[in-house]
Amino acid sequence: MSVAVGREGDGVAVVTLDRPGRHNAVDLAMAGRLTAVWRELRYDEDVRAVVLTGAGGKAFTTGIDRTVDVPQPPSPYSIDDPLLTIGPKANDLWKPVIAAVEGMACGGAFYLLGECEFVVASRDASFFDPHTAYGMVSAYEAVLMAQRMPYGEVARMSLMGTAERVSARRAYETGLVSELTEPGGAVAAARAAAGVIASYPTEAVQGTVRAVWAAREAARERALAQAPHLIALGNLPPERQAALFEGRGRGGYRLR
């Protein structure tokens, strides 16, 4: 199964992206499963907080699986993006979700990180956005990260593409990550925080999640509304994207 759910006895559920052989890249089956999981957790009164992580230790997720073929409508005013519905907030889940990141988190990973309450990462985690290197507009990803990082940091990460990664330390310094752990310790730390939150009255916790989210929602909503048009106008044709992807491969990253 592409997404595993473990329910703990203290009100915490651990949701694991489980395609380690593909760096937990999101295919259509995983996207559908994530949607179903978030909606199921809305009704589970025994779950009061959630930890989201990736299997294998090498990656949280590298975003959309590039082998997935997603047909697009011919109009530049609309776009079909399977990642738009993979996050908890997109599925009306207002129980707090804490991301635990080991290894890489890149590209479409930001759809998920952007809808988590906060991020815990191991010291060897890294964050980057490859879109521009492959002739693609970073729209949704950049908008979501602009809610968590200073403008210059988001702009640099989005524009530098595959040329560099943001280290876990730098992500912590700029506010994307709220806690650093030793390698292999992100889930335990996130789970400890989730356990504390789950011990509090659920109405107060969920009300606070909604309040924090509402504080940034207006700007986010207006920015996201522009994303489909920017992608339609700025993306190279798929065959040219594929040529760039193959030509660059997965190497050539520079650690920041």
N, C-alpha and C positions, 0 to 999 in steps of 0.2 A: 504494500500500500504506500502511496506517495507521501502521505501525511499520517504520522502516528500521534495518537493522543493518549497520554498517561494521566490518570486522575489520582492525585495524592489524597491522603486522609485528612489533611488540614485545610481543605478548601482551595488547593492549588492544582491546576491542570498544566501539564507540560505538552505543548504542541511542537512536534519535530518535523521539519521538512526532510523527507527521507528518500532522497535520490543521490546518495553520496557518489555513485559512479559518474554522475553528470554534474558534480558540484552543486547538487540540490537545485539545478535549473528548473524553472517552472514550465511544465508542458500543460496542455489543456486539461488532462486528467487531474494534475495537481491543483490547477486553478479552480476547477470545479469542486475538488475535495476541500480546499481551504474555505471556499464560500459555504459549503455545507457544515464544516466544523464550527465556524464562527456562529452560524445561525443556530446550530444545536446547543452551543454553550449558553446562548441567551436563556434557554429554558432549564438549564441544569442548576438547581438551587444549591447543590453541593459544591459548585465551583464559584469562587468569589474573586479569584485572581488567576492570571495566566502567564506562563513563561513561553516564549516563542524562540526556537533555536533551529539549527541545522545539524544533520547527522554527519559523522565522519571526521569532524575537526578541521577539514581543509577549507571549508566554505560555509558561511551562513546560507547564502544563495548567490548565484551569479545572474539572476534575473531570468528573462524569457529564454527558453531553450530554442536555440537558433535553428533547430531542425523542424520546429513547428511552423506550419503554413497557415496563416490567418488571412483568409480572403478579405479584401477591403472594398467598401462601397465606392463607386466611381466619383462621388461628390467630394470636393475638398472641404466641405462643411461638416463632414462626419467621419468618424474613425472607429473601427472595432478594435478595442484593446482588451485582451483577456485579463490583464493585470489590474484593471480598474476595480475589479470586484474581489480581489484576494485579501483585502485588509479587514480588520475587525470593525472599524468605524463604517466602512462601506456597507457592512452587513448589520448595522445597528446594534453592535455589541459594545456596551459601555462599561463592562467589567475591565479593570485595569490590565493591560498587557505589557509585559516587560520583555524586551529583546535581549537574548544572550548570544553574542557574536564571537565565534572562533574562526580564524582564517579570513578568507575574502568575503566582502559584502560589496557588490558592485551592480551598477545598472538598475535593473528592476528590483533589486533588494530594497531600494529606497521607497518603493510603494508600501512595503511592509514596515520598514523602520519609521516612515513618516506617520504611521497610524498607531505606533506603540507609545506608551506613556513615557518611557525612558529606556536607555540602552546601556547594558553592561557588556564590556568587551575584554577579552584577554589581551595581554600586551603585544602579542604577535598578530593580532587582527589588523586588517587593512581595509580601506574604503576607496573606491574609485568609480568613475563613470566613463565607460568607453565610447559613448555615442558619437561624439564628434569625429573620433578617429575612423569610424566606419561610415561616415557620411550621413549620420542620423542626428536629428534635433533632440537634445535633452530638454524635454518640456515638463512632463509630469514629475520626473525625478528632481529636476532643478527647483521646481515650485515647492515640492514637499520638503526638500532640504533647506530651502530658504526660510522655512518656519523654525529651523533648529540651529542654523549656523549663521555667522556673520556674512554679509553680502559678498565681501571679497573672497572669503574661503569657498563659498558655494560657486562663485564665478570661476575661480581658479580650478577647482576640482572638475567642474562641468566642461570647461574649455580645454584643459590639458589632456583629456581623454586617457588613452592608455600610456601616456608618457610618464606618468607618475602616480603613486598611490599616497593617500593620506594615512599616516601611521596611526595606530591606536592612541599613542601619546598626543599627537597633534589633534586628533578628534576629541580627546578629553579636554585639551586646553581650549578648544573653540566651542565646546558645549554640546557637540553631537553625542558624545559618550559621557555618562554620569559617574561611572565607576570602572576602574581598571583592575584586572585580576592577573594572576599568574596563568600561563598557558594551561588550558584544560579546566580552569576554575570559573568560567563565566556562568555556566548553568547553575552551579551551586550558589554563587553569589546572587544571581537573579532570583533563584528559588527562595533564598533566605529573605530577600526583600519582599517577594510576593507573599510569603508566609506571614510576615508582619502585617501587610495590608489586608490579607484575607481574615485576619483576626479582628478587624474593626467592623462596626456595623455597616452592612452592605449598602444601605440607602445613602449614608453619608459619603461613602467611598465613590459610588457611581455618580452622585450629584457633583462631587468635586471633579471627577473626570470630565463631566459635561461642562462644568464651569471653565476649566482650563482650556478645553477644546474650543468653547465658544469665544474665548478671548482672541483667538487667531483665525477663526473660521471665515469671517467676512473677506479678509484680504486673500486668503487661500482660495476661496470659491471663485472670486473674480479672476484670479490668475489662472486657475485651472480651466476656466471657460475659454481661454485663448489657446490652450495647448493643442487641441485637434487641428486648428488652422495653421499653427506654426509648424506642426509635424508634416501636414499635407504639402505645405509650400516648401519646406526646407529639406526634407529627406531625399536622398538620392534614390533612384529606382532600385528595387531589390537586387537585381543582378550586379549592379555596381557596388552595393553594400557588401554582397557576398565576395566580390573580387577583392575588396579592401580587407575584409575579414581574413580571407585565405592568405593574402599577401603579407599581412602583419603577423599572423599567427597569434599565439598567446604569450609570446615573450616580449622583451624590450621594455619592461616596466622599470621605472626608477623609484626606489624607495625614498620617501620624503623624510 
